[in-house]
Amino acid sequence: MAEIVAVSDKVIVEIKPKTNMTDGGIIMPDTAQSILPQNSGEVLSVGPDCKMITAGDVALFHERGGMDIILGKSVLKVLKYDEVYAVIKPGVDEMLEDADDGE
């Protein structure tokens, strides 16, 4: 894939495909998935005006926010910095799993 670079206050995110199966193995119908307005994706690039977000983070945002673009076979979303609700930093998932295991 060609390199894409965000400018100004923009955040470029590769959208994670939504799955229709929960962690417990329950298959959710498409209608149940559509009631969740949030979406997430891996941050590929951030503009120089963005603070606290870095490439590799997972960004949480409203699915109707930003602008969708297709680059190669990937669907990307270009968001304004203030359209990102929260980020999950790399390694947080492992820390949460370790806490659940009692480690």
N, C-alpha and C positions, 0 to 999 in steps of 0.2 A: 504494500500500500504506500502511496506517496505520502511524504511528510506534510502535515497540515499544521500551521502555526496560528494561534489565536492572537488577535490584536486588541488593544485598548482594554476594556473591561469584559472581554468575552471569555467564555469557558467552552471548550470543545469536548464533548462526551461521546463515547461509543456506547450506544444503548444496549443494555443487557436484554436478551430475549426473555419475555415473560414465560414462565412455566405454568402448566395447568395442574401440577401435582404438588401437594404440600409435602413438608418434610416427613410427615407421618404416613404418606402414601395415598392420601385422599385426592382423587381427581376432581378439580373444580371446573364447572362449566364456564364457557366464555362470558356468560352474563354475570356471573359472580365476580370474575376478574375485573370487569369494566367498572365496578363500583369503587375501586381503589384508584384515586386520582394521582397517586405518586408513581414515579418511575425512577429508575436508577441506572447508572452507567459508569464506566471507568473514564476518568479524566485523562484525555490525551494531551491537551495543551491548555495553558492559561495565558491570558494577556498580561502585560506588565503592570496593569492597574489592579490586578486581583490580589487580595491578601488572604492568607490562611488556606488557600487551595493550591495543591500542587499536582503535577502529573502523577498518576498512579492511585490517587484517592478515588473513592467511589462517591459520586455526587447523587444526592436525592433532590428531585425536582418534580414539578407538576407536569404531567404528560402533555398538556397543551401549551406549555411554555416553550420559548425559543423557536428555532427554525430547523426543520429536518433537512439534511442533505445526504446524498448518496455519494460515497467515494469508493470506487472499486465495488466490492461486494458488501461493504459495511454501511450501516445506517448510522449516521452521526447526528448529533444535535448541537447547535450553536446557541448557547444561553448567555444572557447577560449575568454578570456577577450576582446581582440581587435576585435573580430567579432561582438560584441554588439555595435550597432550604437548609441543608446540612451536608456534611461530608463524613465519610467513614475512612479513617486513616489506615494504611496497610498495616497488617499485624493485629488489628483489633479483634478480628474474627477468632484468631488463634488464642488470644488472651481470654475471650469470652468462653471458648470451648474448654480451656484449661480450668477456668473458674467453675464451670459446670461439672467437671470431672473431680473437683475437690482438690486440685493441685495447687 
